[in-house]
Amino acid sequence: MKITVVGAGAVGATVADNIARKELCEELVLLDIKEGVAEGKALDMTQTAALLGFDTKIIGSTNDYGKTAGSSVVVITSGLPRKPGMTREELIGVNANIVKGVAQNILQHSPDAIIIIVSNPMDTMTYLALQATGLPKNRIIGMGGILDSARFKCYLSMTLNCSPNDLNAVVIGGHGDTTMIPLIRYATWNSVPVTEFLSEEQQQKIVSDTMVGGATLTKLIGTSAWYAPGAAVMALVESIVRDEKRLYSCSVSVEGEYGQNDICLGVPVVIGKNGWEKIVDYKLNEQEQATFNKSADAVRNMNNVLQTL
Ligand SMILES: NC(=O)c1ccc[n+]([C@@H]2O[C@H](COP(=O)([O-])OP(=O)(O)OC[C@H]3O[C@@H](n4cnc5c(N)ncnc54)[C@H](O)[C@@H]3O)[C@@H](O)[C@H]2O)c1
């Protein structure tokens, strides 16, 4: 099993670190366009092996896609992150070219790979990767909803004063400050709806804190976050390589599901060795469906920008 992570920046390096520690593959390739950075970080991580007790072989590469050949899973994190005050959508001009080029290079050397898109604006980059590679839809997965759901659970656990591991909570829709939809009605604390324990005001605050979860961190750190994004990608990769069939919210190409077509958007999907294997239909109520449709409209507008680049 070989896995490649493209982009050895904050998120890419954290993804690689998590994958190596968990020994999700025998060989891990970290690739970046900046001379020496991927090699340096790969060597630094390799030197943790004797301390952390893993045997994953980590290889760094400066833009040499030959080294990525035969990867089963490829994670694309290359591209600009946002600065405080920026939206994810503002990154489209630069990141579209990067993601398109990277996806095509990857395909040449790893024609059977499952590709995970992390670069923002993620839903549009996932849509672009699908178009640019022509791969079967099940092999292109956008990572956003897993992270947003983890943030949702974090804010729920802080308010309920409970373990996030006892919570079930999912965020669907676009991966944007205004487009994501934390489904509070479906969130449970060990099977009991959280709405039974929270006031209307508390629920609204948790939902809005979740939606700006990334922006809050960007404001504090000065760039976008990497620990939770890195862990979220690792969880997704783990479900693929171990064929776990975990149910995660991911951005995938919908064809009529949730009332949408010709778009990649966050919906609950079963993740296994074939990529995303099945979309699970949460019966949205009228208001949730209307919010989902609005989210899809915003993502579609962003996808239309691709035509102008
Ligand atoms: N989907 C999510 O939930 C999520 C979460 C966090 C960050 N992000 C996004 O992930 C991306 C990376 O964030 P980061 O904080 O790691 O940024 P970063 O600047 O730390 O790292 C990006 C890396 O990409 C590299 N790169 C640029 N062009 C490249 C190319 N053509 N080929 C190979 N490498 C190239 C850069 O040299 C840099 O090392 C950003 O677009 C960010 O917005 C997404």
Ligand as a Chemical Component Dictionary entry (heavy atoms), coordinates in Angstrom:
data_LIG
# 
_chem_comp.id                   LIG 
_chem_comp.type                 NON-POLYMER 
_chem_comp.pdbx_formal_charge   0 
_chem_comp.three_letter_code    LIG 
# 
loop_
_chem_comp_atom.comp_id 
_chem_comp_atom.atom_id 
_chem_comp_atom.alt_atom_id 
_chem_comp_atom.type_symbol 
_chem_comp_atom.charge 
_chem_comp_atom.model_Cartn_x 
_chem_comp_atom.model_Cartn_y 
_chem_comp_atom.model_Cartn_z 
_chem_comp_atom.pdbx_ordinal 
LIG N1  N1  N 0  -10.841 21.115 3.272  1  
LIG C1  C1  C 0  -10.529 21.516 4.487  2  
LIG O1  O1  O 0  -11.225 21.217 5.452  3  
LIG C2  C2  C 0  -9.294  22.355 4.709  4  
LIG C3  C3  C 0  -8.792  22.595 5.998  5  
LIG C4  C4  C 0  -7.633  23.342 6.146  6  
LIG C5  C5  C 0  -6.993  23.861 5.015  7  
LIG N2  N2  N 1  -7.522  23.640 3.794  8  
LIG C6  C6  C 0  -6.872  24.126 2.579  9  
LIG O2  O2  O 0  -5.737  23.302 2.311  10 
LIG C7  C7  C 0  -4.789  24.038 1.549  11 
LIG C8  C8  C 0  -3.413  23.920 2.210  12 
LIG O3  O3  O 0  -3.397  24.596 3.450  13 
LIG P1  P1  P 0  -2.038  24.701 4.291  14 
LIG O4  O4  O 0  -2.379  25.399 5.545  15 
LIG O5  O5  O -1 -1.364  23.386 4.320  16 
LIG O6  O6  O 0  -1.191  25.692 3.352  17 
LIG P2  P2  P 0  0.396   25.812 3.292  18 
LIG O7  O7  O 0  0.706   27.102 2.591  19 
LIG O8  O8  O 0  0.998   25.577 4.626  20 
LIG O9  O9  O 0  0.841   24.599 2.348  21 
LIG C9  C9  C 0  0.507   24.523 1.001  22 
LIG C10 C10 C 0  1.670   23.851 0.303  23 
LIG O10 O10 O 0  1.285   23.617 -1.070 24 
LIG C11 C11 C 0  2.489   23.735 -1.827 25 
LIG N3  N3  N 0  2.190   23.916 -3.239 26 
LIG C12 C12 C 0  1.732   25.019 -3.892 27 
LIG N4  N4  N 0  1.593   24.762 -5.190 28 
LIG C13 C13 C 0  1.962   23.474 -5.384 29 
LIG C14 C14 C 0  2.025   22.637 -6.523 30 
LIG N5  N5  N 0  1.669   23.069 -7.737 31 
LIG N6  N6  N 0  2.452   21.371 -6.346 32 
LIG C15 C15 C 0  2.817   20.916 -5.127 33 
LIG N7  N7  N 0  2.779   21.667 -4.026 34 
LIG C16 C16 C 0  2.361   22.932 -4.153 35 
LIG C17 C17 C 0  3.205   24.931 -1.210 36 
LIG O11 O11 O 0  4.569   24.987 -1.563 37 
LIG C18 C18 C 0  2.956   24.693 0.277  38 
LIG O12 O12 O 0  4.014   23.983 0.875  39 
LIG C19 C19 C 0  -5.339  25.471 1.472  40 
LIG O13 O13 O 0  -6.011  25.667 0.256  41 
LIG C20 C20 C 0  -6.314  25.532 2.625  42 
LIG O14 O14 O 0  -7.297  26.509 2.443  43 
LIG C21 C21 C 0  -8.641  22.897 3.631  44 
# 
loop_
_chem_comp_bond.comp_id 
_chem_comp_bond.atom_id_1 
_chem_comp_bond.atom_id_2 
_chem_comp_bond.value_order 
_chem_comp_bond.pdbx_ordinal 
LIG N1  C1  SING 1  
LIG C1  O1  DOUB 2  
LIG C1  C2  SING 3  
LIG C2  C3  SING 4  
LIG C2  C21 DOUB 5  
LIG C3  C4  DOUB 6  
LIG C4  C5  SING 7  
LIG C5  N2  DOUB 8  
LIG N2  C6  SING 9  
LIG N2  C21 SING 10 
LIG C6  O2  SING 11 
LIG C6  C20 SING 12 
LIG O2  C7  SING 13 
LIG C7  C8  SING 14 
LIG C7  C19 SING 15 
LIG C8  O3  SING 16 
LIG O3  P1  SING 17 
LIG P1  O4  DOUB 18 
LIG P1  O5  SING 19 
LIG P1  O6  SING 20 
LIG O6  P2  SING 21 
LIG P2  O7  DOUB 22 
LIG P2  O8  SING 23 
LIG P2  O9  SING 24 
LIG O9  C9  SING 25 
LIG C9  C10 SING 26 
LIG C10 O10 SING 27 
LIG C10 C18 SING 28 
LIG O10 C11 SING 29 
LIG C11 N3  SING 30 
LIG C11 C17 SING 31 
LIG N3  C12 SING 32 
LIG N3  C16 SING 33 
LIG C12 N4  DOUB 34 
LIG N4  C13 SING 35 
LIG C13 C14 SING 36 
LIG C13 C16 DOUB 37 
LIG C14 N5  SING 38 
LIG C14 N6  DOUB 39 
LIG N6  C15 SING 40 
LIG C15 N7  DOUB 41 
LIG N7  C16 SING 42 
LIG C17 O11 SING 43 
LIG C17 C18 SING 44 
LIG C18 O12 SING 45 
LIG C19 O13 SING 46 
LIG C19 C20 SING 47 
LIG C20 O14 SING 48 
# 
